[in-house]
Amino acid sequence: MTGPFPLLALETSCDETAAAVVGEGGVILGHCVASQIDDHRKFGGVVPELASRCHVEAIDGVVETALAEAGVGLNDLGGVAATIGPGLVGCLLVGASWAQGLALGRGIPMLGINHMEGHLLAPFIGGEVPFPFLGLVVSGGHTMLIEARGVGDYRLLGQTRDDAAGEAFDKSAKLLGLPYPGGIEIDRLGKTGKRDAVALPRGMVRQPGVEFSFSGLKTAVWKTVQAGGVPEGDALADLCASIQEAIVDALKIKTKRAVKATGLTRLVLTGGVAANSRLRAVFEETAAAEKWTLHVAERRYCTDNAAMIGYAAALRMARGETMDELDVNPGLALVAP
């Protein structure tokens, strides 16, 4: 892999301010993430205006840290990349504007990267991508199955019709009075609970195809709380385990269908929800039983980070791709409709 290295990458699509320095071969030389969890926790979710302001305050520091870890300075950079969508528009503008200013000021090439492509390729950071593969990208805003044949050669097989899996985790947690981010708390409590203690729906599993739905699960959790109140102790652990199992089960069922439909047995599991311990365990078990080759992103590369953006940019810039300006698009699709 050749290109304008070292390459600086920025990620500011939501509530993590991140920078990474990427070297030859897509190797991560420096990486820094500044989380905003404490800033948003008292609101129970991400506040877009606050997130944008936090990015402005943090971006210089994370860049300095990533460069220091890599042992390079701004004058040593060969290129720069930033997430341009999807995400919160104010947040995207912070990273894209910073990157574009650097590129124009230093006279180096720049490139905008789709946040979801970063997630899709994250399991292969620092190495070669073994196309073709089937990708399950599961995050707070997206749940989708992608057939990947090459860099930029993607086909959308199915996605959620309503809530994403991560959204179902977080909204269910909020109904239970658990602190933000709720998905982490459900994972923690669910480890000691009974996974079949509460009967909860698996959205759209009786319908053909590989599309998802998680809004019915959220409603079922709400009805459970309305009927008996928020449980405590072992009962709370049981409900958390049951919620988690319902989400993981639906993801497994639809993924098995996608494997059968495409004939692809190389599977990628990635996105913020891929850090969930039960999801990782179930897919490892299923891959062994079904004889799939499973690639799971490292936990540090599951949640939003700049390493995945830099790696995707490295692959594209090695082919000569650049942009004259970085226009953000909060609704940017990975696959054109």
DALIN-V553412 format. One record per residue. N is the residue number from 1. SS is DSSP state (A for helix, B for strand, O for the rest). Layout:
[[N	SS] [N	SS]]
//
This chain:
[[1	O] [2	O] [3	O] [4	O] [5	O] [6	O] [7	B] [8	B] [9	B] [10	B] [11	B] [12	O] [13	O] [14	O] [15	O] [16	B] [17	B] [18	B] [19	B] [20	B] [21	B] [22	B] [23	O] [24	A] [25	A] [26	A] [27	O] [28	B] [29	B] [30	B] [31	B] [32	B] [33	B] [34	B] [35	B] [36	O] [37	A] [38	A] [39	A] [40	A] [41	A] [42	O] [43	O] [44	O] [45	O] [46	O] [47	O] [48	A] [49	A] [50	A] [51	A] [52	A] [53	A] [54	A] [55	A] [56	A] [57	A] [58	A] [59	A] [60	A] [61	A] [62	A] [63	A] [64	A] [65	A] [66	A] [67	A] [68	A] [69	A] [70	A] [71	O] [72	O] [73	O] [74	A] [75	A] [76	A] [77	O] [78	O] [79	B] [80	B] [81	B] [82	B] [83	B] [84	B] [85	B] [86	O] [87	O] [88	O] [89	A] [90	A] [91	A] [92	A] [93	A] [94	A] [95	A] [96	A] [97	A] [98	A] [99	A] [100	A] [101	A] [102	A] [103	A] [104	A] [105	A] [106	A] [107	O] [108	O] [109	B] [110	B] [111	B] [112	B] [113	B] [114	B] [115	A] [116	A] [117	A] [118	A] [119	A] [120	A] [121	A] [122	A] [123	A] [124	A] [125	O] [126	O] [127	O] [128	O] [129	O] [130	O] [131	O] [132	O] [133	B] [134	B] [135	B] [136	B] [137	B] [138	B] [139	O] [140	O] [141	O] [142	O] [143	B] [144	B] [145	B] [146	B] [147	B] [148	B] [149	B] [150	B] [151	O] [152	O] [153	B] [154	B] [155	B] [156	B] [157	B] [158	B] [159	B] [160	B] [161	O] [162	O] [163	O] [164	O] [165	A] [166	A] [167	A] [168	A] [169	A] [170	A] [171	A] [172	A] [173	A] [174	A] [175	A] [176	O] [177	O] [178	O] [179	O] [180	O] [181	O] [182	A] [183	A] [184	A] [185	A] [186	A] [187	A] [188	A] [189	A] [190	A] [191	O] [192	O] [193	O] [194	O] [195	O] [196	O] [197	O] [198	O] [199	O] [200	O] [201	O] [202	O] [203	O] [204	O] [205	O] [206	O] [207	O] [208	O] [209	O] [210	O] [211	O] [212	B] [213	O] [214	O] [215	A] [216	A] [217	A] [218	A] [219	A] [220	A] [221	A] [222	A] [223	A] [224	A] [225	A] [226	A] [227	A] [228	A] [229	O] [230	O] [231	O] [232	O] [233	A] [234	A] [235	A] [236	A] [237	A] [238	A] [239	A] [240	A] [241	A] [242	A] [243	A] [244	A] [245	A] [246	A] [247	A] [248	A] [249	A] [250	A] [251	A] [252	A] [253	A] [254	A] [255	A] [256	A] [257	A] [258	A] [259	A] [260	A] [261	A] [262	A] [263	O] [264	O] [265	O] [266	B] [267	B] [268	B] [269	B] [270	B] [271	O] [272	A] [273	A] [274	A] [275	A] [276	O] [277	A] [278	A] [279	A] [280	A] [281	A] [282	A] [283	A] [284	A] [285	A] [286	A] [287	A] [288	A] [289	A] [290	A] [291	O] [292	O] [293	B] [294	B] [295	B] [296	B] [297	O] [298	O] [299	A] [300	A] [301	A] [302	O] [303	O] [304	O] [305	O] [306	A] [307	A] [308	A] [309	A] [310	A] [311	A] [312	A] [313	A] [314	A] [315	A] [316	A] [317	A] [318	O] [319	O] [320	O] [321	O] [322	O] [323	B] [324	O] [325	O] [326	O] [327	O] [328	O] [329	O] [330	O] [331	O] [332	O] [333	O] [334	O] [335	O] [336	O] [337	O]]
//
